[in-house]
């Protein structure tokens, strides 16, 4: 009986496969099952589309994370980015202030567009209507005017602080070039927006300003594009309006995006020699520490903006009349005073062309400084370029002050 049970148990064990005979064909490997359409589709290992779906966050953060998960690495990068702390760190905030005043320009400009009419017959009337009839229109208009001036001022301060700290050195050359282009575009905003109120001062200042390129090669063609004819007219107003609200904002947004991307990728530079001499006091996180301090600066800037708009309002003036002669004391906005004074100093035959060539060459050299200053790129001090920057700053300040002494504010 026991023997039979052993035999039965032994029969339950599967038999070992016999070795294949020499020369026998090998069994074909099993193929994956074909799809219902009969087309073989190999398996593909794809990464999880949202690798952050299981991270521990609040319900609201999880809702946004599920829809904007591609931005999570960007936020993580910003959290790791650090800003050096030293005795000149406060200069870093002026770039953010320039950006803030540009945002104010966009918001207030969109509000003013709801009532402004860019025609020769209605421009000044709509301007007066905004100032006197629209609820808080006077405040919006004054904030728009003051934010334009403060934006240019902050851009100049940011440019010179960057220059003297030699933050343009390798690998930040394109950051400097894009910043210089942004400053030129900001000046373009001031020039094209000056005519929009269509008052007497703006009309004749634009007439003088658009006359300057006439002596340069191709200047007549440029004047015709800006004016839309031989004289400043309603066509000039339309062209300045289109440049001010369409072309220049589009160009500035493109260059600004590139500039901010370079700032994030390359980081914040410290002055030459600060790391070696131990003058770096430490580092702070860009997000949220530095960004929070930047926000405090924005709030102070907004408070200053509201105060200036209330305490020192810009005048409306009188409607432009092309038939009368230009009044005495016509001058451009303050950020063009230095160039204006150069044109006055060179008021002789061929002097205007000399001034245009000198200012253009100077601007190009200033933009290409990162590629010329080889010492700074090697982390070596370059006193020659520091002196050059001081001379440029003195040129702007002295000539601006000379115009102020002669014409007043």
C-alpha positions as CSV (number, residue, x, y, z in Angstrom):
1,X,0.0,0.0,0.0
2,X,2.8,2.4,1.0
3,X,4.6,1.4,-2.1
4,X,1.7,2.3,-4.3
5,X,1.4,5.7,-2.6
6,X,5.1,6.4,-3.4
7,X,4.5,5.4,-6.9
8,X,1.5,7.7,-7.2
9,X,3.4,10.6,-5.7
10,X,6.3,10.0,-8.0
11,X,4.0,10.1,-11.0
12,X,2.7,13.5,-9.9
13,X,6.2,15.1,-10.5
14,X,6.5,16.5,-14.0
15,X,9.0,14.7,-16.2
16,X,12.3,16.4,-17.0
17,X,12.5,17.5,-20.7
18,X,14.8,15.3,-22.8
19,X,17.8,17.0,-24.3
20,X,17.3,18.0,-27.9
21,X,19.0,15.8,-30.5
22,X,22.0,17.3,-32.3
23,X,21.1,19.3,-35.3
24,X,17.4,19.6,-34.2
25,X,15.8,23.0,-34.8
26,X,15.5,25.3,-31.8
27,X,12.1,26.3,-30.7
28,X,11.1,29.8,-32.0
29,X,10.8,32.5,-29.3
30,X,7.3,33.4,-28.3
31,X,6.0,36.6,-29.9
32,X,3.9,39.2,-28.1
33,X,0.3,39.0,-28.9
34,X,-0.7,41.2,-31.9
35,X,-3.2,44.0,-31.4
36,X,-6.8,43.6,-32.5
37,X,-6.0,45.4,-35.7
38,X,-3.3,42.8,-36.5
39,X,-0.4,45.3,-36.3
40,X,2.3,44.5,-33.9
41,X,3.1,47.4,-31.5
42,X,6.2,47.0,-29.3
43,X,5.8,48.1,-25.7
44,X,7.1,51.6,-25.0
45,X,8.3,52.7,-21.6
46,X,7.2,56.3,-21.2
47,X,8.1,58.5,-18.2
48,X,5.4,59.7,-15.9
49,X,4.0,62.9,-17.5
50,X,3.6,64.5,-14.1
51,X,6.4,63.3,-11.8
52,X,5.3,65.6,-9.0
53,X,1.7,64.2,-8.6
54,X,2.6,62.3,-5.4
55,X,4.4,65.2,-3.7
56,X,3.0,66.4,-0.4
57,X,1.4,69.8,-0.9
58,X,-1.8,71.5,0.0
59,X,-5.0,70.7,-1.9
60,X,-4.9,74.1,-3.7
61,X,-1.2,73.7,-4.6
62,X,-1.9,70.2,-5.8
63,X,-4.7,71.5,-8.1
64,X,-2.3,74.0,-9.7
65,X,0.6,71.5,-9.7
66,X,-1.5,69.0,-11.7
67,X,-2.2,71.6,-14.4
68,X,1.1,73.5,-14.4
69,X,3.5,70.8,-13.4
70,X,6.0,71.8,-16.1
71,X,6.7,75.0,-14.1
72,X,7.7,73.0,-11.0
73,X,11.3,72.6,-12.1
74,X,11.5,76.3,-12.8
75,X,10.3,77.1,-9.3
76,X,12.8,74.6,-7.8
77,X,15.5,76.3,-9.8
78,X,14.5,79.7,-8.4
79,X,14.5,78.3,-4.9
80,X,18.2,77.2,-5.4
81,X,19.3,80.5,-6.9
82,X,21.3,82.7,-4.6
83,X,22.2,86.4,-4.6
84,X,25.5,87.6,-3.0
85,X,25.3,90.0,-0.1
86,X,27.9,92.8,0.1
87,X,28.1,96.5,0.7
88,X,26.9,97.3,-2.8
89,X,24.0,94.9,-2.9
90,X,21.4,97.6,-2.8
91,X,22.2,98.5,-6.4
92,X,20.6,95.2,-7.4
93,X,17.1,96.5,-6.7
94,X,17.1,99.3,-9.3
95,X,16.6,96.8,-12.2
96,X,13.5,95.5,-10.5
97,X,12.2,99.0,-9.9
98,X,12.6,99.8,-13.7
99,X,10.6,96.6,-14.4
100,X,7.9,97.7,-11.9
101,X,7.5,101.2,-13.5
102,X,7.2,99.5,-16.9
103,X,4.4,97.3,-15.6
104,X,2.7,100.5,-14.3
105,X,3.1,102.0,-17.7
106,X,1.3,99.0,-19.3
107,X,-1.6,99.1,-16.8
108,X,-2.2,102.8,-16.9
109,X,-1.7,103.0,-20.6
110,X,-4.4,100.4,-21.2
111,X,-6.8,102.4,-19.0
112,X,-6.0,105.7,-20.9
113,X,-6.6,103.9,-24.2
114,X,-10.3,103.5,-23.3
115,X,-10.8,107.3,-23.7
116,X,-7.9,108.6,-25.8
117,X,-8.6,109.4,-29.5
118,X,-5.4,109.6,-31.6
119,X,-6.6,112.2,-34.2
120,X,-5.6,115.7,-34.8
121,X,-9.1,117.0,-34.1
122,X,-9.8,114.9,-31.0
123,X,-6.5,114.1,-29.3
124,X,-6.2,117.2,-27.1
125,X,-10.0,117.2,-26.3
126,X,-9.9,113.6,-25.2
127,X,-6.8,114.4,-23.2
128,X,-8.6,117.2,-21.4
129,X,-11.7,114.9,-20.9
130,X,-9.5,112.2,-19.2
131,X,-7.9,114.8,-17.0
132,X,-11.1,116.6,-16.0
133,X,-14.2,114.4,-16.5
134,X,-13.2,110.8,-16.2
135,X,-13.4,109.6,-12.5
136,X,-9.8,109.4,-11.3
137,X,-8.7,110.0,-14.8
138,X,-6.3,112.8,-13.7
139,X,-4.7,110.3,-11.3
140,X,-4.2,107.6,-13.9
141,X,-2.8,110.2,-16.4
142,X,-0.4,111.6,-13.8
143,X,0.8,108.2,-12.7
144,X,1.4,107.2,-16.3
145,X,3.5,110.4,-16.9
146,X,5.5,110.1,-13.7
147,X,6.1,106.3,-14.1
148,X,7.5,107.0,-17.5
149,X,10.1,109.4,-16.1
150,X,10.9,107.1,-13.1
151,X,11.3,104.1,-15.4
152,X,13.9,105.9,-17.5
153,X,15.6,107.2,-14.3
154,X,15.8,103.7,-12.8
155,X,17.1,102.3,-16.1
156,X,19.9,104.8,-16.1
157,X,20.8,104.1,-12.5
158,X,20.7,100.3,-13.1
159,X,22.9,100.7,-16.2
160,X,25.6,102.8,-14.5
161,X,25.6,100.6,-11.3
162,X,26.0,97.5,-13.6
163,X,28.9,99.3,-15.4
164,X,30.9,100.3,-12.4
165,X,30.6,96.9,-10.8
166,X,31.8,95.4,-14.1
167,X,28.8,93.0,-14.1
168,X,28.9,93.1,-17.9
169,X,32.0,90.8,-17.9
170,X,32.1,87.3,-19.3
171,X,29.7,85.4,-19.6
172,X,27.2,88.3,-19.2
173,X,28.0,90.2,-22.4
174,X,24.6,89.6,-23.9
175,X,22.9,90.6,-20.7
176,X,24.5,94.0,-21.0
177,X,23.7,94.3,-24.7
178,X,20.0,93.4,-24.1
179,X,19.9,95.9,-21.2
180,X,21.3,98.7,-23.4
181,X,18.7,97.9,-26.0
182,X,16.0,98.1,-23.4
183,X,17.2,101.6,-22.3
184,X,17.0,102.7,-26.0
185,X,13.5,101.4,-26.3
186,X,12.5,103.2,-23.1
187,X,13.8,106.4,-24.6
188,X,11.8,105.6,-27.7
189,X,8.7,105.4,-25.5
190,X,9.4,108.8,-24.1
191,X,9.9,110.3,-27.6
192,X,6.8,108.8,-29.2
193,X,4.5,109.4,-26.3
194,X,5.5,113.1,-25.9
195,X,3.3,114.2,-28.9
196,X,0.2,112.3,-27.9
197,X,-1.4,115.0,-25.8
198,X,-1.2,117.2,-28.9
199,X,-0.4,120.4,-26.9
200,X,1.8,123.3,-28.0
201,X,4.9,122.2,-26.2
202,X,4.8,118.6,-27.4
203,X,4.0,119.7,-31.0
204,X,7.0,122.0,-31.4
205,X,9.4,119.8,-29.4
206,X,8.5,116.9,-31.7
207,X,9.0,119.2,-34.7
208,X,12.5,120.1,-33.5
209,X,13.3,116.5,-32.5
210,X,12.3,114.9,-35.8
211,X,14.4,117.6,-37.6
212,X,17.7,116.4,-36.1
213,X,18.3,113.3,-38.4
214,X,17.9,115.5,-41.5
215,X,21.6,116.2,-41.9
216,X,22.6,112.5,-41.6
217,X,22.7,110.2,-44.6
218,X,19.3,108.7,-45.1
219,X,17.9,111.2,-42.6
220,X,15.3,112.6,-44.9
221,X,13.8,109.1,-45.4
222,X,13.8,108.6,-41.6
223,X,12.0,111.9,-41.1
224,X,9.4,111.0,-43.7
225,X,8.7,107.7,-41.8
226,X,8.4,109.5,-38.4
227,X,6.3,112.4,-39.6
228,X,4.3,110.8,-42.4
229,X,5.1,113.8,-44.6
230,X,7.3,116.9,-44.7
231,X,5.8,118.6,-41.6
232,X,4.4,117.4,-38.2
233,X,0.7,116.9,-38.7
234,X,-2.1,114.6,-37.8
235,X,-0.4,111.8,-39.7
236,X,2.6,112.2,-37.4
237,X,0.3,111.8,-34.4
238,X,-1.1,108.6,-35.8
239,X,2.4,107.2,-36.5
240,X,3.7,108.1,-33.1
241,X,0.6,106.5,-31.5
242,X,1.1,103.3,-33.4
243,X,4.8,103.2,-32.4
244,X,4.0,104.0,-28.8
245,X,1.3,101.4,-28.2
246,X,2.1,98.6,-30.7
247,X,5.6,98.4,-32.1
248,X,7.7,99.5,-29.2
249,X,5.8,97.5,-26.5
250,X,6.2,94.4,-28.7
251,X,9.9,94.9,-29.2
252,X,10.4,95.7,-25.6
253,X,8.6,92.6,-24.4
254,X,10.8,90.4,-26.6
255,X,14.1,91.9,-25.4
256,X,12.9,92.0,-21.8
257,X,12.0,88.3,-21.9
258,X,15.5,87.5,-23.2
259,X,17.1,89.9,-20.6
260,X,15.2,88.3,-17.7
261,X,16.0,84.8,-18.9
262,X,19.7,85.7,-19.0
263,X,19.5,87.1,-15.5
264,X,18.0,83.9,-14.2
265,X,20.4,81.6,-16.1
266,X,23.6,83.5,-15.4
267,X,22.7,84.7,-12.0
268,X,23.7,87.9,-10.2
269,X,27.3,89.1,-10.5
270,X,29.5,90.5,-7.7
271,X,32.2,93.2,-8.1
272,X,35.6,92.0,-9.2
273,X,37.8,90.8,-6.3
274,X,35.0,90.6,-3.7
275,X,35.1,86.8,-3.5
276,X,38.9,86.7,-3.2
277,X,39.1,89.4,-0.5
278,X,36.2,88.0,1.6
279,X,33.9,91.0,1.0
280,X,31.0,88.8,0.3
281,X,29.0,88.6,3.5
282,X,27.0,85.6,2.5
283,X,24.2,84.6,0.1
284,X,20.5,84.9,0.3
285,X,17.9,82.9,-1.6
286,X,16.5,84.6,-4.7
287,X,13.1,83.1,-4.0
288,X,11.5,84.1,-1.7
289,X,14.0,86.3,0.3
290,X,15.4,88.6,-2.4
291,X,12.1,88.6,-4.3
292,X,10.3,89.7,-1.1
293,X,12.8,92.6,-0.6
294,X,12.2,93.5,-4.2
295,X,8.5,93.6,-3.5
296,X,9.1,96.0,-0.6
297,X,11.0,98.2,-3.0
298,X,8.1,98.1,-5.4
299,X,5.7,99.2,-2.7
300,X,8.0,102.1,-1.8
301,X,8.2,103.0,-5.5
302,X,4.4,103.0,-5.9
303,X,4.0,105.2,-2.8
304,X,6.5,107.7,-4.3
305,X,4.6,107.5,-7.6
306,X,1.3,108.4,-6.1
307,X,2.8,111.2,-4.1
308,X,4.5,112.7,-7.1
309,X,1.2,112.4,-9.1
310,X,-0.7,114.2,-6.4
311,X,1.9,116.9,-5.4
312,X,3.5,117.7,-8.7
313,X,1.0,117.2,-11.5
314,X,2.0,117.7,-15.1
315,X,0.2,120.6,-16.8
316,X,-2.2,120.2,-19.7
317,X,-1.0,123.1,-21.7
318,X,-2.8,124.6,-24.7
319,X,-3.8,122.8,-27.9
320,X,-1.2,122.8,-30.7
321,X,-1.6,125.3,-33.5
322,X,0.7,124.5,-36.4
323,X,0.1,128.0,-37.9
324,X,1.8,129.9,-35.0
325,X,5.5,130.3,-34.5
326,X,7.3,128.1,-32.0
327,X,7.3,129.6,-28.4
328,X,10.6,130.5,-26.8
329,X,12.2,127.9,-24.6
330,X,11.2,124.7,-26.4
331,X,13.2,121.8,-25.2
332,X,12.8,117.9,-25.1
333,X,12.2,115.8,-22.1
334,X,15.0,115.8,-19.4
335,X,16.5,112.5,-20.6
336,X,17.3,114.1,-23.9
337,X,18.8,117.3,-22.5
338,X,22.4,116.1,-22.7
339,X,22.1,115.4,-26.4
340,X,20.1,118.6,-26.9
341,X,23.0,120.6,-25.3
342,X,25.5,118.9,-27.6
343,X,23.5,120.0,-30.7
344,X,23.4,123.6,-29.3
345,X,27.2,123.6,-28.6
346,X,27.9,122.5,-32.2
347,X,25.6,125.0,-33.8
348,X,27.9,125.7,-36.8
349,X,28.0,124.4,-40.4
350,X,28.4,120.6,-40.3
351,X,28.1,120.7,-36.5
352,X,24.8,118.8,-36.3
353,X,26.2,116.0,-38.5
354,X,29.3,115.8,-36.2
355,X,27.1,115.7,-33.1
356,X,25.0,112.8,-34.6
357,X,28.1,110.8,-35.6
358,X,29.8,111.4,-32.2
359,X,26.7,110.4,-30.2
360,X,26.0,107.3,-32.4
361,X,29.6,106.1,-32.2
362,X,29.7,106.7,-28.5
363,X,26.5,104.7,-28.0
364,X,27.9,101.8,-30.1
365,X,31.1,101.8,-28.1
366,X,29.2,101.9,-24.8
367,X,27.1,98.8,-25.9
368,X,30.2,96.9,-27.0
369,X,32.2,97.6,-23.8
370,X,31.9,93.9,-22.6
371,X,33.7,92.8,-25.7
372,X,36.4,95.5,-25.4
373,X,37.2,95.3,-21.7
374,X,39.4,92.2,-21.8
375,X,40.7,92.7,-18.3
376,X,37.3,92.5,-16.6
377,X,36.6,89.3,-18.5
378,X,39.7,87.9,-16.8
379,X,38.5,89.0,-13.4
380,X,41.1,91.8,-13.3
381,X,40.3,95.4,-12.5
382,X,40.2,97.7,-15.4
383,X,40.6,101.3,-14.2
384,X,40.6,102.7,-17.7
385,X,37.0,101.7,-18.3
386,X,36.0,103.0,-14.8
387,X,37.4,106.4,-15.9
388,X,35.5,106.0,-19.2
389,X,32.3,105.4,-17.3
390,X,32.9,108.4,-15.0
391,X,33.5,110.6,-18.1
392,X,30.2,109.4,-19.7
393,X,28.3,110.0,-16.5
394,X,29.8,113.5,-16.1
395,X,29.0,114.3,-19.7
396,X,25.3,113.4,-19.1
397,X,25.0,115.2,-15.7
398,X,26.8,118.4,-16.7
399,X,25.0,118.9,-20.0
400,X,21.6,118.1,-18.3
401,X,22.3,120.7,-15.6
402,X,23.3,123.3,-18.2
403,X,20.0,122.9,-20.0
404,X,18.2,123.2,-16.6
405,X,20.1,126.4,-15.8
406,X,19.1,128.0,-19.1
407,X,15.5,126.7,-19.5
408,X,14.4,125.6,-16.0
409,X,12.4,122.5,-15.4
